[in-house]
Amino acid sequence: METNQERPKNYLVESILVTIFCCLPLGIVGIINASKVNSEFEQGNFEEANKASASAKKWAKYGLIAGIIGIVGYLIFMFAIGGMAMLSGSSGY
Amino acid sequence: MKIKHIGIGIVFIIILCLYYFYNPTIEGIFPKCPFYSVTGLYCPGCGSQRALHQLLHFNLLETINYNALYVIGLFSILYNLIIKGVNTYFNKGYYNYLNHPKTPIVIGVIIIVFWILRNISSQPFCHLAP
């Protein structure tokens, strides 16, 4: 029955981590979706909750990919192209 | 699917090693925050690379000094792992407060407030800046 519906994963932890590390806007979208998952599930709209869960997962993944591409791309730029000489100083991420 | 996960794990370990061995305060090899570069304002993630370096060396006070949002991040990871572990392995049904409808809203508000406060340069708030 519906009361035994499994709670969809809300990806809140992942969204928080994406917000801090990778890509702030995508993380915020993830957090909004996480809140949607919780409130829709609480109200019994399981379909909506599942949908929000899927999009929370999507945004967390995009944020992660953006973060990894950003960091790895920058490192490649620094090492391979010798950008080290062009930019120097402390980091401010 | 399995190979993809292993690949992601390897990338993560390499990145963590980089942050362990290179201090972002000294080495300029890490990317700068694009938001900070463009606007000159701090974003909620600013300082997280320096904080990660300190965290990997277990300097918790320095970590919080660089980015206080690490408290929320670490706490939510640990809380989630502990609750899920206990519920799975000991067959308990403890309520996970991360599933509460208000929790994401509260966390979102904390992040936004933190964002605003760390850009205020007067006395009590300037400690939040990285």
Backbone of each chain as ProteinMPNN parsed JSONL, in Angstrom:
{"seq_chain_A": "METNQERPKNYLVESILVTIFCCLPLGIVGIINASKVNSEFEQGNFEEANKASASAKKWAKYGLIAGIIGIVGYLIFMFAIGGMAMLSGSSGY", "coords_chain_A": {"N_chain_A": [[0.832, -1.209, 0.0], [0.178, 2.374, -0.135], [1.182, 3.591, 2.114], [3.431, 2.249, 2.674], [5.248, 3.127, 0.938], [8.467, 3.58, -0.402], [10.813, 5.888, 0.81], [12.011, 8.378, -1.316], [15.435, 9.032, -2.109], [16.895, 12.01, -0.923], [19.15, 13.487, -1.494], [20.298, 15.525, -0.033], [22.656, 15.795, 1.484], [24.594, 15.446, -0.488], [24.014, 17.672, -2.042], [24.677, 19.759, -0.318], [27.423, 19.398, -0.12], [28.171, 19.813, -2.767], [27.496, 22.476, -2.943], [29.379, 23.644, -1.221], [31.866, 22.831, -2.274], [31.958, 22.568, -5.139], [30.163, 23.89, -7.042], [28.363, 26.493, -6.565], [25.685, 27.557, -7.472], [24.419, 25.303, -8.635], [24.389, 23.6, -6.48], [22.623, 24.922, -4.767], [20.261, 24.69, -6.223], [20.021, 21.947, -5.979], [19.562, 21.745, -3.209], [17.094, 22.997, -3.01], [15.562, 21.197, -4.467], [15.847, 18.995, -2.807], [14.394, 19.819, -0.607], [11.928, 19.855, -1.76], [11.523, 17.135, -2.29], [11.263, 16.148, 0.345], [8.999, 17.566, 1.35], [6.955, 16.954, -0.451], [6.858, 14.198, -0.189], [6.069, 13.965, 2.434], [3.508, 14.956, 2.232], [2.325, 13.003, 0.815], [2.456, 12.89, -1.928], [3.745, 10.85, -3.828], [4.664, 10.486, -6.373], [5.449, 13.006, -7.273], [7.446, 13.43, -5.415], [9.305, 11.489, -6.138], [9.987, 12.459, -8.618], [11.175, 14.903, -7.956], [13.308, 13.919, -6.538], [14.74, 12.652, -8.547], [15.497, 14.876, -10.056], [16.992, 16.25, -8.209], [19.124, 14.511, -7.943], [20.157, 14.711, -10.493], [21.029, 17.407, -10.583], [22.915, 17.442, -8.559], [24.771, 15.741, -9.649], [25.529, 17.134, -11.976], [26.693, 19.347, -10.747], [28.842, 18.162, -9.434], [30.286, 17.169, -11.621], [30.872, 19.574, -12.89], [32.486, 20.73, -10.949], [34.668, 18.921, -10.806], [35.621, 19.04, -13.422], [36.33, 21.719, -13.45], [38.41, 21.873, -11.479], [40.257, 19.882, -12.338], [40.676, 20.699, -14.962], [41.824, 23.178, -14.528], [44.158, 22.428, -13.226], [45.434, 20.997, -15.254], [45.797, 23.028, -17.066], [47.571, 24.583, -15.588], [49.813, 22.877, -15.283], [50.404, 21.747, -17.813], [50.321, 23.739, -19.769], [51.813, 25.6, -18.693], [50.82, 27.665, -17.211], [51.434, 28.496, -14.776], [53.38, 30.405, -14.613], [52.068, 32.547, -15.592], [49.94, 33.144, -13.905], [50.094, 33.851, -10.533], [50.28, 33.559, -6.937], [48.133, 33.549, -4.029], [45.455, 31.208, -3.514], [41.935, 31.669, -3.884], [39.514, 30.261, -3.515]], "CA_chain_A": [[0.0, 0.0, 0.0], [0.901, 3.632, -0.304], [1.868, 3.996, 3.336], [4.725, 1.584, 2.717], [6.093, 3.669, -0.115], [9.822, 3.855, 0.038], [11.157, 7.309, 0.72], [13.074, 8.612, -2.297], [16.626, 9.682, -1.568], [16.713, 13.441, -1.205], [20.414, 14.06, -1.971], [20.585, 16.776, 0.675], [24.076, 15.831, 1.843], [25.354, 15.669, -1.712], [23.815, 19.053, -2.481], [25.455, 20.649, 0.552], [28.835, 19.275, -0.492], [28.355, 20.483, -4.056], [27.462, 23.913, -2.69], [30.615, 24.113, -0.602], [33.09, 22.536, -3.008], [32.046, 22.594, -6.584], [29.467, 24.838, -7.873], [27.329, 27.006, -5.676], [24.309, 27.643, -7.964], [23.838, 23.973, -8.823], [24.135, 23.059, -5.146], [21.403, 25.539, -4.235], [19.149, 24.014, -6.906], [19.9, 20.633, -5.346], [18.948, 21.874, -1.891], [15.673, 23.288, -3.218], [14.921, 19.939, -4.84], [15.795, 18.135, -1.626], [13.274, 20.242, 0.226], [10.712, 19.43, -2.447], [11.366, 15.701, -2.042], [10.764, 15.927, 1.702], [7.648, 18.062, 1.625], [5.996, 16.198, -1.256], [6.707, 12.858, 0.386], [5.309, 14.142, 3.667], [2.11, 15.175, 1.86], [1.814, 11.813, 0.157], [2.593, 12.93, -3.394], [4.967, 10.065, -4.019], [5.166, 10.649, -7.733], [6.178, 14.272, -7.292], [8.66, 13.272, -4.613], [10.272, 10.748, -6.946], [10.463, 13.343, -9.679], [12.109, 15.861, -7.352], [14.519, 13.174, -6.188], [15.526, 12.456, -9.768], [16.154, 16.103, -10.508], [18.043, 16.568, -7.231], [20.273, 13.699, -8.307], [20.708, 15.267, -11.721], [21.775, 18.644, -10.339], [24.103, 17.127, -7.768], [25.741, 15.153, -10.571], [26.065, 18.214, -12.809], [27.573, 20.165, -9.921], [30.063, 17.385, -9.216], [31.048, 17.143, -12.867], [31.399, 20.922, -13.113], [33.585, 20.945, -10.018], [35.841, 18.124, -11.185], [36.172, 19.614, -14.656], [36.969, 22.981, -13.094], [39.674, 21.667, -10.781], [41.202, 19.135, -13.178], [41.014, 21.551, -16.096], [42.75, 24.219, -14.076], [45.46, 21.803, -12.964], [46.06, 20.704, -16.547], [46.22, 24.33, -17.586], [48.745, 25.021, -14.844], [50.995, 22.045, -15.488], [50.743, 21.451, -19.196], [50.529, 24.908, -20.618], [52.737, 26.498, -18.013], [50.11, 28.85, -16.754], [51.981, 28.84, -13.466], [54.143, 31.641, -14.729], [51.16, 33.637, -15.899], [49.157, 33.488, -12.727], [50.682, 33.348, -9.307], [49.657, 34.15, -5.768], [47.371, 32.589, -3.238], [44.175, 30.822, -4.068], [40.818, 32.25, -3.153], [38.249, 29.591, -3.849]], "C_chain_A": [[0.862, 1.252, 0.0], [1.682, 4.026, 0.943], [3.24, 3.336, 3.43], [5.667, 2.065, 1.615], [7.486, 3.945, 0.408], [10.144, 5.33, -0.18], [12.246, 7.501, -0.323], [14.233, 9.353, -1.651], [16.563, 11.175, -1.891], [17.999, 14.175, -1.579], [20.758, 15.368, -1.282], [22.075, 16.892, 0.99], [24.92, 16.138, 0.615], [25.24, 17.119, -2.162], [24.619, 20.03, -1.636], [26.918, 20.609, 0.137], [29.109, 19.967, -1.82], [28.373, 21.992, -3.849], [28.799, 24.402, -2.161], [31.787, 23.969, -1.568], [33.052, 22.902, -4.475], [31.423, 23.829, -7.169], [28.238, 25.304, -7.124], [25.91, 27.022, -6.268], [23.658, 26.28, -8.104], [23.537, 23.332, -7.474], [22.861, 23.617, -4.546], [20.18, 24.91, -4.899], [18.913, 22.649, -6.278], [19.202, 20.715, -4.004], [17.458, 22.153, -2.029], [14.933, 22.006, -3.583], [14.818, 18.987, -3.662], [14.622, 18.52, -0.747], [11.955, 19.84, -0.416], [10.448, 17.939, -2.209], [10.716, 15.486, -0.68], [9.321, 16.357, 1.851], [6.612, 17.296, 0.81], [5.771, 14.807, -0.67], [5.85, 12.926, 1.634], [3.828, 14.289, 3.346], [1.523, 13.985, 1.126], [1.859, 11.859, -1.353], [3.858, 12.187, -3.79], [5.564, 10.266, -5.403], [6.012, 11.917, -7.837], [7.498, 14.137, -6.543], [9.723, 12.538, -5.412], [10.866, 11.626, -8.034], [11.501, 14.319, -9.122], [13.413, 15.171, -6.984], [15.404, 12.988, -7.412], [16.206, 13.746, -10.172], [17.194, 16.56, -9.5], [19.311, 15.801, -7.567], [20.981, 14.285, -9.518], [21.563, 16.49, -11.412], [23.016, 18.391, -9.508], [25.194, 16.58, -8.685], [26.369, 16.235, -11.44], [27.06, 19.05, -12.009], [28.908, 19.48, -9.708], [30.934, 17.403, -10.462], [31.67, 18.511, -13.124], [32.601, 21.171, -12.212], [34.833, 20.207, -10.439], [36.475, 18.689, -12.451], [36.911, 20.904, -14.338], [38.34, 22.751, -12.494], [40.693, 20.993, -11.689], [41.636, 19.979, -14.364], [42.022, 22.609, -15.708], [44.14, 23.644, -13.834], [46.192, 21.507, -14.266], [46.601, 21.99, -17.157], [47.517, 24.765, -16.921], [49.987, 24.221, -15.205], [51.401, 21.968, -16.957], [51.102, 22.704, -19.972], [51.469, 25.894, -19.949], [52.077, 27.787, -17.577], [50.622, 29.344, -15.412], [52.697, 30.177, -13.511], [53.214, 32.837, -14.935], [50.386, 34.102, -14.677], [49.899, 33.005, -11.497], [50.038, 34.076, -8.134], [48.783, 33.134, -5.085], [46.011, 32.352, -3.862], [43.048, 31.414, -3.242], [39.511, 31.581, -3.455], [37.279, 29.703, -2.712]], "O_chain_A": [[2.086, 1.199, 0.117], [2.707, 4.702, 0.859], [4.108, 3.798, 4.169], [6.733, 1.492, 1.39], [7.667, 4.47, 1.507], [9.798, 5.926, -1.2], [13.296, 6.864, -0.24], [14.043, 10.187, -0.766], [16.216, 11.555, -3.009], [17.956, 15.351, -1.94], [21.426, 16.225, -1.861], [22.682, 17.944, 0.792], [25.831, 16.966, 0.655], [26.216, 17.725, -2.603], [25.174, 21.002, -2.149], [27.577, 21.645, 0.051], [30.136, 20.624, -1.99], [29.15, 22.706, -4.482], [29.302, 25.441, -2.59], [32.614, 24.874, -1.677], [34.003, 23.48, -5.002], [32.101, 24.696, -7.72], [27.221, 24.614, -7.055], [24.992, 26.534, -5.609], [22.495, 26.101, -7.744], [22.552, 22.607, -7.332], [22.102, 22.896, -3.898], [19.183, 24.629, -4.235], [17.772, 22.236, -6.068], [18.36, 19.878, -3.68], [16.648, 21.621, -1.27], [13.835, 21.746, -3.091], [13.834, 18.26, -3.523], [13.934, 17.656, -0.205], [10.986, 19.525, 0.275], [9.314, 17.529, -1.96], [9.744, 14.74, -0.557], [8.503, 15.622, 2.403], [5.518, 17.015, 1.301], [4.649, 14.3, -0.653], [5.008, 12.06, 1.87], [2.98, 13.805, 4.096], [0.325, 13.97, 0.843], [1.347, 10.95, -2.007], [4.898, 12.791, -4.052], [6.779, 10.225, -5.592], [7.111, 11.919, -8.393], [8.529, 14.656, -6.971], [10.898, 12.905, -5.378], [12.058, 11.561, -8.337], [12.554, 14.538, -9.72], [14.49, 15.756, -7.1], [16.624, 13.136, -7.351], [17.365, 13.73, -10.587], [18.181, 17.192, -9.879], [20.418, 16.335, -7.494], [22.209, 14.353, -9.578], [22.683, 16.611, -11.908], [24.048, 19.032, -9.71], [26.372, 16.901, -8.534], [27.586, 16.262, -11.625], [28.124, 19.417, -12.508], [29.965, 20.105, -9.784], [32.144, 17.617, -10.391], [32.831, 18.613, -13.52], [33.603, 21.744, -12.638], [35.928, 20.77, -10.44], [37.697, 18.806, -12.55], [37.984, 21.163, -14.882], [39.323, 23.349, -12.93], [41.832, 21.444, -11.81], [42.81, 19.984, -14.736], [42.955, 22.904, -16.455], [45.155, 24.254, -14.173], [47.398, 21.727, -14.381], [47.71, 22.03, -17.689], [48.44, 25.246, -17.579], [51.066, 24.778, -15.408], [52.574, 22.103, -17.303], [52.067, 22.724, -20.737], [51.873, 26.892, -20.545], [52.69, 28.854, -17.574], [50.3, 30.446, -14.967], [52.629, 30.972, -12.574], [53.507, 33.961, -14.527], [50.206, 35.298, -14.452], [50.295, 31.841, -11.439], [49.344, 35.076, -8.311], [48.703, 31.983, -5.514], [45.492, 33.169, -4.623], [43.197, 31.634, -2.04], [38.496, 32.252, -3.635], [36.159, 29.201, -2.805]]}, "seq_chain_B": "MKIKHIGIGIVFIIILCLYYFYNPTIEGIFPKCPFYSVTGLYCPGCGSQRALHQLLHFNLLETINYNALYVIGLFSILYNLIIKGVNTYFNKGYYNYLNHPKTPIVIGVIIIVFWILRNISSQPFCHLAP", "coords_chain_B": {"N_chain_B": [[28.72, 0.564, -15.137], [29.885, -0.105, -12.653], [32.607, 0.255, -13.298], [32.6, 2.953, -13.821], [32.083, 3.991, -11.287], [34.381, 3.199, -9.928], [36.261, 4.665, -11.328], [35.472, 7.305, -10.684], [36.028, 7.203, -7.964], [38.824, 6.908, -7.998], [39.595, 9.337, -9.152], [38.74, 11.065, -7.136], [40.412, 10.298, -5.018], [42.903, 11.005, -6.033], [42.566, 13.774, -6.227], [42.171, 14.421, -3.533], [44.68, 13.684, -2.52], [46.276, 15.588, -3.786], [45.336, 17.885, -2.497], [46.174, 17.273, -0.021], [48.977, 17.266, -0.11], [49.726, 19.668, -1.265], [49.671, 22.971, -0.229], [47.083, 25.191, -0.538], [47.323, 27.841, 0.208], [49.896, 28.556, -0.256], [50.864, 27.414, -2.682], [50.168, 28.162, -6.059], [48.584, 26.534, -7.646], [45.967, 25.832, -7.644], [42.526, 26.338, -8.636], [41.074, 29.624, -8.607], [38.302, 31.129, -6.895], [35.688, 31.727, -9.082], [33.609, 33.522, -8.678], [34.606, 35.249, -6.731], [36.759, 36.302, -8.119], [35.498, 37.787, -10.075], [33.637, 39.518, -8.789], [34.798, 40.344, -6.413], [33.676, 39.771, -4.035], [33.108, 37.484, -1.306], [32.074, 34.097, -1.703], [29.851, 31.482, -0.444], [31.454, 29.244, -0.663], [34.057, 30.036, -0.65], [37.405, 29.71, 0.387], [37.218, 27.056, 0.842], [39.013, 25.281, -0.283], [41.468, 25.791, 0.989], [40.563, 25.185, 3.515], [40.037, 22.484, 3.211], [42.592, 21.459, 2.887], [43.605, 21.971, 5.468], [41.841, 20.421, 6.926], [42.45, 17.831, 6.092], [44.831, 17.62, 7.342], [44.025, 17.489, 9.871], [43.633, 19.869, 11.324], [41.34, 21.226, 12.94], [40.383, 23.677, 13.932], [41.577, 25.598, 12.284], [40.386, 24.836, 9.914], [37.676, 25.549, 10.314], [38.05, 28.208, 10.582], [38.736, 28.991, 7.992], [36.531, 28.198, 6.443], [33.443, 28.197, 7.618], [31.261, 26.74, 6.932], [31.979, 24.149, 6.74], [31.358, 22.915, 9.092], [28.61, 22.35, 8.921], [28.663, 20.716, 6.639], [30.347, 18.507, 7.373], [29.01, 17.615, 9.644], [26.51, 16.862, 8.584], [27.25, 14.775, 6.867], [28.349, 12.873, 8.684], [26.187, 12.478, 10.438], [24.24, 11.452, 8.69], [25.509, 9.085, 7.819], [25.794, 7.702, 10.266], [23.13, 7.44, 11.219], [21.987, 5.99, 9.085], [23.609, 3.727, 9.062], [23.152, 2.638, 11.626], [20.402, 2.15, 11.465], [20.347, 0.255, 9.422], [22.088, -1.881, 10.179], [21.463, -2.51, 12.795], [18.836, -2.8, 12.682], [17.055, -0.767, 13.446], [14.652, 1.932, 13.689], [15.231, 4.712, 13.589], [14.394, 8.162, 13.256], [15.397, 10.031, 10.485], [16.579, 13.171, 10.508], [17.335, 14.601, 8.315], [15.454, 14.095, 6.478], [13.336, 15.588, 7.14], [10.797, 17.962, 6.263], [11.48, 20.633, 6.727], [14.208, 20.813, 7.04], [16.004, 21.098, 4.681], [15.303, 23.706, 3.936], [16.05, 25.211, 6.16], [18.817, 24.778, 6.097], [19.441, 25.907, 3.62], [18.793, 28.594, 4.176], [20.667, 29.111, 6.167], [23.013, 28.966, 4.658], [22.688, 31.124, 2.878], [22.532, 33.291, 4.678], [25.021, 33.091, 5.857], [26.592, 33.664, 3.645], [25.973, 36.39, 3.252], [26.801, 37.49, 5.707], [29.559, 36.956, 5.824], [30.638, 38.727, 4.126], [30.535, 41.12, 5.366], [32.594, 43.493, 6.713], [33.058, 44.329, 9.295], [33.737, 44.067, 12.891], [32.573, 41.569, 14.454], [31.941, 39.84, 12.364], [34.01, 39.547, 10.595], [35.575, 37.395, 11.067], [34.427, 35.313, 9.769], [35.163, 35.48, 7.168], [37.293, 34.077, 4.637]], "CA_chain_B": [[28.337, 1.281, -13.916], [30.93, -0.366, -11.653], [33.866, 0.881, -13.727], [32.422, 4.39, -13.662], [32.233, 4.327, -9.865], [35.798, 3.07, -9.56], [36.94, 5.817, -11.919], [35.19, 8.49, -9.868], [36.758, 7.045, -6.712], [40.247, 7.184, -8.22], [39.752, 10.791, -9.34], [38.597, 11.695, -5.826], [41.599, 10.047, -4.201], [43.991, 11.828, -6.578], [42.33, 15.171, -5.856], [42.423, 14.554, -2.098], [46.136, 13.659, -2.316], [46.785, 16.907, -4.175], [45.035, 18.86, -1.453], [46.943, 16.944, 1.181], [50.404, 17.551, -0.237], [49.985, 21.055, -1.657], [48.894, 23.93, 0.54], [46.569, 26.208, -1.472], [47.709, 29.195, 0.604], [51.251, 28.826, -0.75], [50.966, 27.053, -4.091], [49.134, 28.786, -6.876], [48.15, 25.615, -8.699], [44.542, 25.52, -7.551], [41.695, 27.392, -9.229], [40.483, 30.615, -7.719], [36.846, 31.212, -6.984], [35.307, 32.635, -10.16], [32.741, 34.584, -8.15], [35.465, 36.21, -6.053], [37.574, 36.978, -9.115], [34.7, 38.729, -10.855], [32.954, 40.55, -8.006], [35.539, 40.775, -5.234], [32.945, 39.363, -2.83], [33.274, 36.073, -0.983], [30.887, 33.253, -1.822], [29.871, 30.543, 0.68], [32.467, 28.203, -0.817], [35.407, 30.59, -0.623], [38.205, 29.19, 1.491], [37.003, 25.629, 1.077], [40.206, 24.505, -0.649], [42.41, 25.924, 2.101], [39.984, 24.46, 4.638], [40.204, 21.049, 2.961], [43.988, 21.141, 3.207], [43.741, 21.926, 6.926], [41.061, 19.296, 7.45], [43.192, 16.6, 5.835], [45.89, 17.571, 8.342], [43.307, 17.446, 11.159], [43.6, 21.139, 12.056], [39.922, 21.543, 12.835], [40.136, 25.103, 14.17], [41.94, 26.301, 11.055], [39.368, 24.513, 8.925], [36.497, 26.372, 10.545], [38.474, 29.586, 10.347], [38.692, 29.266, 6.56], [35.167, 28.08, 5.933], [32.646, 27.666, 8.716], [30.223, 25.82, 6.44], [32.457, 22.778, 6.924], [30.661, 22.326, 10.233], [27.373, 21.755, 8.415], [28.979, 19.631, 5.723], [30.832, 17.329, 8.093], [27.971, 17.116, 10.535], [25.464, 16.159, 7.841], [27.78, 13.488, 6.394], [28.461, 11.937, 9.796], [24.842, 12.171, 10.92], [23.594, 10.582, 7.715], [26.148, 7.765, 7.855], [25.519, 7.014, 11.523], [21.717, 7.05, 11.269], [21.719, 4.936, 8.113], [24.295, 2.525, 9.516], [22.456, 2.052, 12.772], [19.109, 1.616, 11.028], [20.516, -0.938, 8.588], [22.761, -3.023, 10.797], [20.837, -2.899, 14.062], [17.398, -2.941, 12.458], [16.299, 0.243, 14.184], [13.918, 2.833, 12.805], [15.385, 6.101, 14.02], [13.996, 9.126, 12.236], [16.515, 10.808, 9.945], [16.086, 14.548, 10.417], [17.585, 15.16, 6.984], [14.247, 13.879, 5.689], [12.273, 16.486, 7.588], [10.55, 18.959, 5.211], [12.039, 21.961, 7.013], [15.674, 20.796, 7.127], [16.709, 21.736, 3.561], [15.045, 25.143, 3.939], [16.898, 25.795, 7.203], [20.208, 24.76, 5.634], [19.547, 26.922, 2.57], [18.802, 29.917, 4.8], [21.963, 29.274, 6.836], [24.039, 29.235, 3.646], [22.498, 32.485, 2.361], [22.893, 34.238, 5.741], [26.489, 32.997, 5.961], [27.093, 34.376, 2.476], [25.868, 37.831, 3.483], [27.563, 37.906, 6.886], [31.007, 36.886, 5.673], [31.066, 39.871, 3.334], [30.536, 42.311, 6.204], [33.994, 43.494, 7.175], [33.227, 44.857, 10.652], [34.39, 43.181, 13.834], [32.255, 40.163, 14.772], [31.711, 39.002, 11.19], [35.178, 39.41, 9.722], [36.178, 36.08, 11.294], [33.831, 34.349, 8.855], [35.814, 35.576, 5.86], [38.389, 33.102, 4.555]], "C_chain_B": [[29.422, 1.128, -12.855], [32.223, 0.363, -12.008], [33.799, 2.385, -13.533], [32.66, 4.78, -12.208], [33.688, 4.246, -9.427], [36.583, 4.259, -10.093], [36.734, 7.067, -11.089], [35.964, 8.412, -8.56], [38.227, 7.378, -6.875], [40.486, 8.678, -8.38], [39.693, 11.505, -8.0], [39.857, 11.525, -4.995], [42.762, 10.893, -4.703], [43.819, 13.28, -6.13], [42.615, 15.379, -4.367], [43.927, 14.554, -1.805], [46.736, 15.01, -2.662], [46.565, 17.912, -3.063], [45.775, 18.543, -0.169], [48.366, 17.464, 1.062], [50.701, 18.997, -0.622], [49.085, 21.975, -0.845], [48.407, 25.043, -0.388], [46.953, 27.628, -1.073], [49.046, 29.568, -0.025], [51.336, 28.573, -2.253], [49.845, 27.717, -4.875], [48.538, 27.859, -7.905], [46.661, 25.343, -8.664], [43.704, 26.667, -8.109], [41.193, 28.381, -8.184], [38.986, 30.632, -7.923], [36.465, 32.187, -8.09], [34.454, 33.804, -9.666], [33.577, 35.673, -7.499], [36.292, 36.992, -7.072], [36.785, 38.059, -9.832], [34.197, 39.869, -9.981], [33.783, 41.093, -6.855], [34.814, 40.456, -3.938], [33.197, 37.88, -2.575], [31.968, 35.334, -1.233], [30.934, 32.242, -0.682], [30.953, 29.476, 0.566], [33.883, 28.723, -0.727], [36.155, 30.094, 0.606], [38.083, 27.697, 1.643], [38.217, 24.797, 0.678], [41.248, 24.576, 0.452], [41.899, 25.137, 3.307], [40.18, 22.962, 4.466], [41.629, 20.618, 3.276], [44.17, 21.017, 4.716], [43.01, 20.722, 7.505], [41.807, 17.986, 7.261], [44.385, 16.475, 6.775], [45.324, 17.632, 9.753], [43.451, 18.722, 11.986], [42.179, 21.684, 12.01], [39.651, 23.038, 13.02], [40.453, 25.926, 12.925], [40.897, 26.069, 9.972], [38.166, 25.432, 9.068], [36.815, 27.84, 10.291], [38.375, 29.94, 8.861], [37.283, 29.176, 6.004], [34.288, 27.396, 6.968], [31.549, 26.725, 8.239], [30.678, 24.369, 6.541], [31.772, 22.105, 8.104], [29.394, 21.628, 9.754], [27.673, 20.552, 7.541], [29.375, 18.361, 6.459], [29.739, 16.726, 8.954], [26.925, 16.335, 9.755], [25.974, 14.825, 7.31], [27.77, 12.466, 7.532], [27.082, 11.502, 10.28], [24.157, 11.172, 9.994], [24.178, 9.169, 7.782], [25.756, 7.01, 9.119], [24.078, 6.528, 11.561], [21.45, 5.885, 10.319], [22.368, 3.632, 8.553], [23.554, 1.847, 10.634], [21.14, 1.435, 12.322], [19.267, 0.338, 10.221], [21.033, -2.118, 9.396], [22.143, -3.445, 12.119], [19.324, -2.967, 13.947], [16.562, -1.971, 13.278], [15.584, 1.139, 13.18], [14.022, 4.274, 13.233], [15.031, 7.055, 12.886], [15.2, 9.935, 11.809], [16.03, 12.239, 9.72], [16.438, 15.207, 9.097], [16.375, 14.965, 6.081], [13.103, 14.785, 6.117], [12.064, 17.575, 6.538], [11.238, 20.292, 5.462], [13.573, 21.979, 6.914], [16.366, 21.458, 5.932], [16.511, 23.242, 3.536], [15.957, 25.819, 4.957], [18.343, 25.87, 6.729], [20.42, 25.794, 4.536], [19.629, 28.317, 3.16], [20.138, 30.163, 5.493], [23.033, 29.645, 5.82], [23.919, 30.678, 3.14], [22.936, 33.512, 3.41], [24.408, 34.279, 5.905], [27.157, 33.786, 4.838], [27.096, 35.88, 2.731], [26.819, 38.251, 4.599], [29.062, 37.928, 6.619], [31.531, 38.011, 4.789], [31.013, 41.175, 4.109], [31.894, 42.372, 6.893], [34.148, 44.054, 8.582], [33.455, 43.713, 11.636], [33.816, 41.762, 13.987], [32.193, 39.267, 13.545], [32.972, 38.75, 10.384], [35.887, 38.083, 9.966], [35.615, 35.039, 10.334], [34.512, 34.382, 7.496], [37.001, 34.61, 5.818], [39.759, 33.761, 4.768]], "O_chain_B": [[29.832, 2.108, -12.233], [32.853, 0.998, -11.162], [34.777, 3.022, -13.141], [33.343, 5.763, -11.92], [34.176, 5.086, -8.671], [37.456, 4.798, -9.412], [37.68, 7.806, -10.815], [36.495, 9.418, -8.088], [38.822, 8.039, -6.024], [41.439, 9.23, -7.829], [40.471, 12.422, -7.736], [40.323, 12.465, -4.35], [43.525, 11.438, -3.905], [44.775, 13.934, -5.712], [43.219, 16.379, -3.978], [44.401, 15.314, -0.96], [47.592, 15.524, -1.942], [47.456, 18.687, -2.718], [45.985, 19.418, 0.671], [48.906, 18.036, 2.009], [51.788, 19.504, -0.346], [47.872, 21.772, -0.786], [49.221, 25.764, -0.965], [46.918, 28.532, -1.908], [49.308, 30.74, -0.296], [51.823, 29.418, -3.004], [48.713, 27.816, -4.402], [48.036, 28.316, -8.932], [46.136, 24.688, -9.564], [44.117, 27.826, -8.063], [40.926, 28.022, -7.037], [38.467, 30.216, -8.959], [36.869, 33.349, -8.053], [34.561, 34.924, -10.165], [33.314, 36.862, -7.675], [36.502, 38.195, -6.916], [37.322, 39.117, -10.159], [34.303, 41.038, -10.353], [33.509, 42.188, -6.363], [35.278, 40.826, -2.859], [33.464, 37.116, -3.503], [30.886, 35.874, -1.004], [31.958, 32.143, -0.005], [31.336, 28.868, 1.565], [34.828, 27.933, -0.727], [35.617, 30.061, 1.713], [38.765, 27.108, 2.481], [38.435, 23.721, 1.235], [41.846, 23.564, 0.817], [42.673, 24.507, 4.028], [40.454, 22.247, 5.43], [41.855, 19.555, 3.856], [44.808, 20.08, 5.195], [43.484, 20.083, 8.445], [41.808, 17.129, 8.146], [44.899, 15.378, 6.992], [46.068, 17.808, 10.718], [43.397, 18.67, 13.215], [41.848, 22.502, 11.152], [38.789, 23.602, 12.345], [39.704, 26.83, 12.555], [40.563, 26.976, 9.209], [37.691, 26.016, 8.094], [35.964, 28.609, 9.846], [37.978, 31.051, 8.508], [36.888, 29.999, 5.177], [34.37, 26.186, 7.175], [30.968, 25.992, 9.039], [29.859, 23.455, 6.439], [31.617, 20.884, 8.128], [29.125, 20.482, 10.116], [27.039, 19.504, 7.667], [28.828, 17.286, 6.215], [29.555, 15.509, 8.999], [26.491, 15.27, 10.195], [25.231, 13.843, 7.295], [27.263, 11.354, 7.385], [26.836, 10.317, 10.505], [23.575, 10.184, 10.441], [23.441, 8.184, 7.799], [25.425, 5.825, 9.063], [23.812, 5.371, 11.886], [20.781, 4.918, 10.681], [21.769, 2.562, 8.44], [23.344, 0.634, 10.611], [20.794, 0.33, 12.741], [18.433, -0.563, 10.312], [20.491, -3.22, 9.316], [22.275, -4.599, 12.528], [18.613, -3.16, 14.934], [15.481, -2.323, 13.75], [15.87, 1.11, 11.983], [13.023, 4.993, 13.244], [15.324, 6.796, 11.719], [15.936, 10.464, 12.642], [15.184, 12.494, 8.862], [15.899, 16.268, 8.779], [16.277, 15.6, 5.031], [12.025, 14.754, 5.524], [13.037, 18.071, 5.971], [11.55, 21.012, 4.514], [14.168, 23.04, 6.726], [17.238, 22.304, 6.134], [17.421, 23.984, 3.167], [16.56, 26.855, 4.676], [19.018, 26.881, 6.923], [21.443, 26.479, 4.51], [20.431, 29.137, 2.713], [20.686, 31.263, 5.43], [23.861, 30.522, 6.07], [24.925, 31.371, 2.991], [23.622, 34.482, 3.086], [25.003, 35.344, 6.07], [28.151, 34.48, 5.051], [28.085, 36.563, 2.464], [27.551, 39.232, 4.468], [29.769, 38.804, 7.118], [32.741, 38.224, 4.712], [31.395, 42.222, 3.588], [32.3, 41.428, 7.572], [35.278, 44.242, 9.033], [33.377, 42.541, 11.269], [34.527, 40.807, 13.671], [32.372, 38.055, 13.662], [33.005, 37.829, 9.568], [36.72, 37.679, 9.155], [36.238, 34.003, 10.103], [34.442, 33.406, 6.748], [37.638, 34.357, 6.84], [40.785, 33.08, 4.729]]}, "name": "protein", "num_of_chains": 2, "seq": "METNQERPKNYLVESILVTIFCCLPLGIVGIINASKVNSEFEQGNFEEANKASASAKKWAKYGLIAGIIGIVGYLIFMFAIGGMAMLSGSSGYMKIKHIGIGIVFIIILCLYYFYNPTIEGIFPKCPFYSVTGLYCPGCGSQRALHQLLHFNLLETINYNALYVIGLFSILYNLIIKGVNTYFNKGYYNYLNHPKTPIVIGVIIIVFWILRNISSQPFCHLAP"}
